[in-house]
Amino acid sequence: MAKAHLSHDEFFTQLATLLENTQKAGHGSVHLNQKRSTSSPPTSSPPQANPSPVTHDTTSAPTSPAAKVPDDPLWDLHPPEPLPIIVRATDGKSTKNDKKTKNPDKVKLSTVVQPDEIEGFFARYADVCKAGMQGLKKRDRSKRKKDKGRKKKGGAGEGEKKA
């Protein structure tokens, strides 16, 4: 993203505004997503390309479960310390009506949540999302129910025998 990440307070106020504007418009989408940040502050030296001579000692296990093992494709699932997460929100307007040009009016919000702030952040995040989703309309399922009723009345049911 070209823009810098917002502070938590700015993110919540702009998210509330985004949800409110979408609700007032009567249509539209708000996309919310979160993912683990891949960039972590450098805490240790990166793995060496050519390490010192390798000795094969099968009696000892790796010193830490997060140590990068060349043969383990899932080594990054257990980082040495918790990684921050990125929370993003967009209004879903990726292109203009002609579907060929990017929309400069697209709203993009993002913030980075550190591991020690996650609980407080998600409590407030849930409140903002619940408040923004109060005005959602219930889905109209009447057509679906009518079609289902016609099928039951029109055809022989499972328990009925044909004469």
N, C-alpha and C positions, 0 to 999 in steps of 0.2 A: 504494500500500500504506500502511496505517496505521502499520505497524511500521517502525522505522528499519532500514537495511541493517546486516547483521552484519559483524564483522571476518572476515578470511579464516580464522583459526583457529577461531572460533566456527562459521562456516559449515561447515567440514569436519567438526568433531566432531558437529554436529547432523545433517549429511547422512549420516554413517556410522551414527548412531543410527537415523535414518529408514529407511535401507536394511536395517539389522539387524532392526528391528521388522516391516517388511513381509515379510522372509524368514521370521521366526518365525511370523507369522500364516498363512503358507502360501498366501496370496492377496493381491491388491491391486496397486496400481500406484504407481510413483514417476515423476513427470513432471519432466524436466530441460529447461530451455531457456535460451537466451542471446540477447541482442540488444544492439545498439549503443545507448548512452545518448543520448537526444535532447537532454538538457540538458547543455550544456558550460559551463565557467566563462567568464564574459564576458571575452574577450580584446580585442575590438575593439568599436567603437560599432556599434549595429544599423543596418541600411540605412535611409536617410532616405526618408520618404514622398514629399516633393516635393524632389528634388535641384535643384541650381542649373541654370541653363539648359543644355540639352543641345546639344552640338555633335556632328555626325556626321562622325567622322574614320574612314574605312574603311581607312586604311593601318596603324593600330596595333591590336594585339590587346589584350585585357584584361591588366592588369598581373599578375594572379595567376590560376592556373587555378581557384582556389577562390572567386574573387570572384563574388558573386551577380549573375547576369545575368537581367534580367526575363523574357527569352524562353526561357531554359533551364529546363525542368521538372526536370532532374536535377542542379541546381547543388549540392545537398547531398551528392552522392556523393564529392566531393573536398574534404573539410574542410581548412582551413589546417594544423591539427595533428591527430594521432590522437585519437579520442574514446574515453572509457572504455566498458566493456561491463558490462551487468548480467547476472549469472548467477542463475537462480532454480531452486528445487526445491519441489515440492508432493507431497502424498501422493495426490492425485487424488480425495479425498473432498469433492467440492464441495457435495453436497446430502445430506440425511438420507434415510432409506429411503422416506419419503412423497413425495419428489421436489419438494416445494413450499417447503421452508425451507432456508436455508443452514446448513451444518454449522459450528458454532463450534469443533469439534475439528479442523478441517482444519489441517494443518501447512503453513506457508508460510515458506520461507527465501529470502533474497536477499542478495547482496553485490555491490559495485561494484569492478571490477578496472581499475586505471589502466593505460594503455598500456605503461609501463615495467615492470609487474609481470606481464604476461600469460604469458610463458614459464614462469616459476616456478609461477604459479598453475595453469596447465593440466597441468603435470607432476604436481603433487600431486592435482589434480582427477581425472586419469586413474587414479592409484593408488587413490584412495578409491572410485571407481566400479568398478574391477576387483575390489577386495576385496569390495564389496557385492554384486557379481553372481556370485560364486563359487558360491553356493548355488542358483542358478537350475536348474530342472528342464529336461531336454531335452524338446522337444515330442514327443508320441506320434504318430508318423506311420504306425503299423501299419494302421489302418483305411484310410488313403489308399492304401497299398501293396496291400492286399487288393483294393480296388475296381479299381485299375489292372490287377492280375493277372487279374481276372475278365473285364475288357474284352478283354484280349489273347486269352485262351483261348476265350471265347464267340463272338466274331465272326471273320470272315475278316480276316486281316492284310493289310497293304498289298502284300506280295510274293506272296501266295497267289492262285491263280486259282480261281474258282468253277466247278464242273463242271456 
